[in-house]
Amino acid sequence: MRKHMGWIALDIDGTITDETHHAPLEVVKFLHALEEKGWEIVFVTGRTYSFAYSVVKNFDFPFYLAVQNGADVLLMPQKELVARHYLSEQVIPILEEAYRGEKEDFIIYSGFERGDFCYYRPQRFSEHLNSHLHKIMPLSPEPWKAVQNFHFEKGLSFPLAKCLGTKASMQRINALLQPVPDLSATLIRDPLGEDIYLNLVTSQQATKGRALQIIKETIGEGGPTIAAGDDLNDISMLQVADIKIVMDTAPQEMHPMATLLASHSESHGIIKALSQAIQYVQ
């Protein structure tokens, strides 16, 4: 019988892969071997389900997948819903007020059961950001919906709103959203746009750290927890881990919390870091 050894929670972009649609075969094989030895593997990402699936579809072993910072948590590969924490339409006027005077806008994600498309208002974006949005639209299996206004039926819920803009504007909006009850706003660099920054807005229960805790509580298994990430939305996940692996490309303010600093430039540095982390806890 397989013996439970503990938990390994991993970010996707910049942690297990730099590719848009696949993870290196060496990483896939390494994680498969760990799962067979009794480690529970959890992928926790800001990506939508369909975008994350393009990377994890080749992992041919049981694992957990928390998408959009934990708005949906699934047991894979059977795609069984473990937990869900969505936003209500009441968050829209809060975001509208935060964007007052800004040159850009936010977009609203529909959720994986509706095809992971986005509602967006093209007339409110600059030419630069409209061009960026058109580049990422093909990542959704369903076409995006251009609208004039975000007027939805009462009771509609959605996993995530994404605010886009410059670093300065996203810092300002993040400061405005932080005090809002029952809301989580995480500022990150856009992994698909060098000069673009994002605020990922979710339910307060939909953070990477809370997603990991929910999975552990649902399964009822303890053991050591190893987590690895490379951006600010990974901090809550790292905080609930016993061993914290921070990629050396992460923002400088994350480096002091690292148990291990993993080399991004080194080929598959996450493999070396995980091997060292497991030695620490055994």
N, C-alpha and C positions, 0 to 999 in steps of 0.2 A: 504494500500500500504506500502511495506517495505521502511523504512526510512534509508538513507545512514548515517552511524555513523562515518566512518573513515576506516583506513587501518591497518591491522596486517600482518607484513612480517616476515616470520620465516625460519631460516635455518633448515635442517633436522637432520643431524648426530650430536649427542651430545646436541641437543637443544630440539627437540620434541621426539627423540627416541635414544636409544643405540642399538637397534636391526637392523639387516641387512635388513629384509624384512617386518617389520610391525611396526606400532605405537601403543602404549598402547590404549586400548579401551576407557579409561577415557579421554585421550587427544582428541581422535576422537570425542567423545560426547561433550566435552567442546567446541571445535572449531565449531562444528555444531551449538550449541546453540548461539555462538557469531555471526555466519553468519546469523542466523535467526533474530537476533536483529538488523542487519543492518551493521555489520562489514564485509568489504571485506577481504578475507583471501588470502594471497600470500605465496607460498612456493618458496624459492630462494636457489638453491643448486648447488654444484659443480658436483653432480652426473649426469650421463647420463639419458636420458628420461626413458629407460627401467629399470634402477636400481632405479630411483626415483619412478617410477610407482608402484614398488613392495611394497612401503610404503604407497603411497597416494591412491591406488586403492580402499581402504575401506572408503574413505571420500565421503559420498553420498550427496554432496551439491556442488554448483558452487564455483570454486576457480581458482586462477591463478597459473601456474607452470612455473618457469624460471629455465631451466636446463643448466648445464655446465657453471655456473656463468653468465647466461643470454644470451648465444649464441642463444638459442631458447626460446621464451616466448610463452606459450600456455594458452588458456582459456579451462578449464576442466569442466566437463568430456568429452565435445565434441571434444577435441584435436584440437581446432581452433588456427591456427598460428596467433599470435598478432605481433611479431617482430622477426627478425633474423639478427644476425651480425656474419658472418663467417670470417675466415682467408683465404687468398689466398696461393697458393703453393710457393709464393715468400718468405714466412717466413722460409721455410726449410733451405736454405743456412745460414740464420741468426742463427738458432738453431745449425746447424752443426759447425759454427765458435765458438759459445759459449761453445760447448762441446769439443773443441779441448783440448787434454790432459787428458780428463776425462775417467774413467774406465767404466762408464755406458752409458745410451742412453736415448732418448725420444721416445714416441709413439704418433701416430696420430689417432684421433677419426674420424670415418666416418660420424656421425650424425644419428639421430633417424630414418630418413626416409630410411636409408640404413641398418638399423639393429644394430646400435651402436657398430659395431665391431671396432677393432683397427688394424692398420698396425704397425708391429714391426719388429725389426731386432734382432733375438735371439742371433746371434753370437757376438753382441756388449754388451750384458749384462753378469754380473757375474752369477755364479751358484745360489747365494743367491737371486738375483733379478729375474732371470728366474723362480725360484721356486715360488716367490711371484706373478709374472705375471700369471703363470698357475693356481694359486688359484683364481685370479679375472676374468679369462677368462669366466667362466660359468655365470657371471653376464650379459654378452652380449647374446642376443637371436641368433645372427649369429656368426659363427666361426671367430676367429681372422685370419688375413692374415700375415704369416711370409714372409718377403721379404729380398733380399740382400741389396737393396738400395731404397731410397724414390724418385723414378722417376715416376712422375704422368703426366697425360695429361694436357696440358695448359688449364687454366680456372677452374681447380678443386678447390673447396673450402671445408673447413672443420671447425667444431665448435671449436675444442680445441686440442692443443698439450700438452702432459703431460711429464714434465721432472722428472726423478727419480734419487735419489742418497742419499748420506749422508747429514746431516744438513750443514756441511761446504761447500760441493760442490754445494748444492742448493743455499746457500747464495751467493757464488761467481757468479753463473750463473744468479741469480736474479739481482745482481748489474750490470752485463753486459747487461741485457735485459731492465732494467728500462729506459735508454735514447732512446730506439728505438721508432720512431714515429709510431702512430696508433697501438701500441701493449700494451697489459696489461699482466704482469707476477706477479702472486700472490704466495707467498711462504707459504705453510701450512704443517702441519704434515699429514702423510698418515693415515686416520682413520682406514685403514685395515692392517697397518703394523707398529708396534711400533717404529722400528729404521729407518724408511724410511721417507724421506722428499720429497716434490713435489714442482714444479713450474707449476701452471696452466696457460697456455699461451693462450690468447684469443685476439680477436679484442679489441681495446681500448673502443669500445662501449659495449662490453660484460663484464660488471662487475655487481655485485649484486646491487650496488647502482643505476647504470644506468638502469638496468632492472626494478627496482621498479619505477623509475621516468617515464620510457616509459609507463608502465601499467597505472599509474595515469594520464598521459597526454592523453593516448588513450581513457580512460573512461571519463575524464573530471570532475571527482569528487574530491573534496578537503577533508577537515576534518583532524583530528589528525592522525599521523602515529606512530605506535608502531612497533619496530623491535627487533628481538632477534637472537643472534648468539653466537658462541663459538670459532671461529678461525679467522685468519687474513684476509681471503677472505670475512668475514662479515663486515669488517670495513667500506667499502664504503656504504653499506646498512644502517648501524647504523648512519653514518654521516648525512644521509638525513631524519632521523626519529626525531620526537619530543621527544619520550620516547625511550631510548636505554636500552635494557635488555641484559646484558652480563652474560653468564654462568660462575660460579666461577672456572670452569676447563679451561677457556680460557687462552691464554698466558697473563702473568702478565701485559704486556704493554697495554692491552685492558681495564684493570680494571678501570683506571681513567676516561674513557669516559662514564662509565655506569651511567644511571639514577637509575637503579636497578641492583643489583647483585643477580642472581638467583642461588639457591642451586641445584647443580647437584646430590649430594648424597641424598637429600630429594626426596621422591617418587613423581614423576611428578612435580618437582619444577617449570616447565614452567607454569603450571596452576596457581599456587600461584602468580607468578610474573606478568602474564598477568592480573589477577584479580586486583592486586595493580595498575598496569599501567592504567587500564581503570578508576579506581577511581580517579587517578591524573587528567585525561583529561575531566572528566564529571563534 
